[in-house]
Amino acid sequence: MKSIVWFGVALAVLGIIGLAIPDFTTSQTKAVVKLGDVKVQATEQTTHAIPQSLSMGAIGLGLILIAAGTFIKR
């Protein structure tokens, strides 16, 4: 198979995952205070949202790339 088809498949799969899991949370630990051997750390959680239109666009573009790679003359 052509690489354009594989790229289209990967893009479509990422779009489907984006629709299935529309938001995810990451956490980051920061050092707040450090006095000698004593450290005070805080963990900050951030939620990220994946727009539905972005996921749908990735699926559509993936399908277009799959079709283009399949029907282009060799």
HUQUI-V509331 format. One record per residue. N is the residue number from 1. RES is the residue in one letter. OMEGA is omega in radians with two decimals (NA if undefined). Layout:
N RES OMEGA
N RES OMEGA
//
This chain:
1 M -3.12
2 K -3.12
3 S 3.12
4 I 3.10
5 V 3.12
6 W 3.10
7 F 3.10
8 G 3.11
9 V 3.14
10 A 3.13
11 L 3.12
12 A 3.11
13 V 3.09
14 L 3.09
15 G 3.10
16 I 3.10
17 I 3.10
18 G 3.08
19 L -3.11
20 A -3.13
21 I -3.02
22 P 3.09
23 D -3.14
24 F -3.07
25 T 3.03
26 T 3.10
27 S -3.11
28 Q 3.13
29 T -3.14
30 K 3.04
31 A -3.10
32 V -3.11
33 V 3.06
34 K 3.11
35 L -3.11
36 G 3.14
37 D -3.09
38 V 3.10
39 K 2.99
40 V -3.09
41 Q 3.08
42 A 3.10
43 T -3.11
44 E 3.12
45 Q -3.13
46 T 3.10
47 T 3.13
48 H 3.13
49 A 3.07
50 I -3.13
51 P -3.12
52 Q 3.14
53 S 3.10
54 L 3.12
55 S 3.13
56 M 3.10
57 G 3.11
58 A 3.11
59 I -3.14
60 G 3.13
61 L 3.09
62 G 3.12
63 L 3.09
64 I 3.12
65 L 3.10
66 I 3.14
67 A -3.14
68 A 3.14
69 G -3.13
70 T -3.01
71 F 3.10
72 I 3.11
73 K -3.11
74 R NA
//
